[in-house]
Amino acid sequence: MRATHTVEQLNAESQSRLIEMAWEDRTPFEAIEHQFGLAEQDVIRFMRAQLKPKSFRNWRARVSGRATKHSHLRSSEVLRGYAKAQYKPKHGQK
């Protein structure tokens, strides 16, 4: 079941995570929609409102047409939304 929210309903922590996921190259918009219930256009509007104009332009240039940001453009070999080295193990874990 997919959560359905508007950006206004998200708390500061969720908004921060949304921005982080939007910047991550390997996190597709579909994963953001699944977690937050926001379509790609909603994410774009949110990022436009949150980022400085230059940062927004840089982000849009980065994600526009990027195969890893759109599930239908991804290789079928990519089964995860993050790089193995992205999340470091906590102390004492391997």
C-alpha positions in Angstrom: 0.0 0.0 0.0 1.4 3.4 -1.0 1.4 6.3 1.3 -0.5 9.3 -0.1 0.7 12.7 1.2 1.0 16.3 0.1 4.3 18.0 0.8 2.6 20.1 3.4 1.7 17.0 5.4 5.3 15.8 5.6 7.3 16.7 8.7 10.7 18.3 8.5 12.5 14.9 8.8 10.4 13.4 5.9 11.0 16.5 3.8 14.7 16.2 4.4 14.7 12.5 3.4 12.7 13.4 0.3 15.3 15.9 -0.7 18.1 13.3 -0.1 16.3 10.7 -2.1 15.7 13.2 -5.0 19.4 14.0 -5.1 20.5 10.3 -5.0 21.3 9.1 -8.5 20.1 5.6 -8.0 16.8 6.3 -6.3 14.1 6.3 -8.9 11.1 8.7 -8.8 8.9 5.6 -8.5 10.6 4.8 -5.1 9.9 8.3 -3.9 6.3 8.0 -5.0 5.9 4.6 -3.3 7.3 6.0 0.0 5.8 9.5 0.0 2.9 9.3 -2.4 4.3 12.1 -4.5 4.5 11.8 -8.3 7.6 13.0 -10.2 6.0 16.4 -11.0 5.2 16.9 -7.2 8.8 16.2 -6.4 9.9 18.7 -9.0 7.6 21.4 -7.6 8.9 20.6 -4.1 12.5 20.8 -5.1 11.9 24.1 -6.9 10.4 25.5 -3.7 13.1 24.2 -1.4 16.3 24.8 -3.4 18.0 28.0 -4.4 17.4 28.7 -8.2 21.0 27.6 -9.2 20.8 24.4 -7.1 17.4 23.6 -8.6 18.8 24.0 -12.2 21.7 21.8 -11.3 19.4 19.1 -9.9 17.1 19.2 -12.9 20.0 18.9 -15.3 21.3 16.0 -13.2 18.1 14.0 -13.1 16.6 14.8 -16.5 16.8 11.8 -18.6 19.0 9.9 -16.2 18.2 6.2 -16.6 18.6 5.5 -12.9 16.0 8.1 -11.8 13.3 6.4 -13.9 12.5 2.7 -13.4 11.3 2.2 -17.0 14.7 3.5 -18.3 16.8 1.3 -15.9 18.5 -1.8 -16.8 16.7 -4.9 -15.7 19.9 -5.9 -14.0 19.6 -3.1 -11.4 17.6 -4.6 -8.6 18.3 -2.1 -5.8 18.0 1.7 -5.4 21.4 2.4 -3.8 25.0 1.5 -4.2 26.4 -1.1 -1.9 28.9 1.4 -0.5 26.3 4.0 0.1 25.3 2.7 3.5 28.1 2.0 5.8 27.8 -0.7 8.4 27.2 0.4 12.0 30.0 -0.2 14.5 30.3 -4.0 15.1 28.3 -5.0 12.0 29.7 -6.3 8.7 
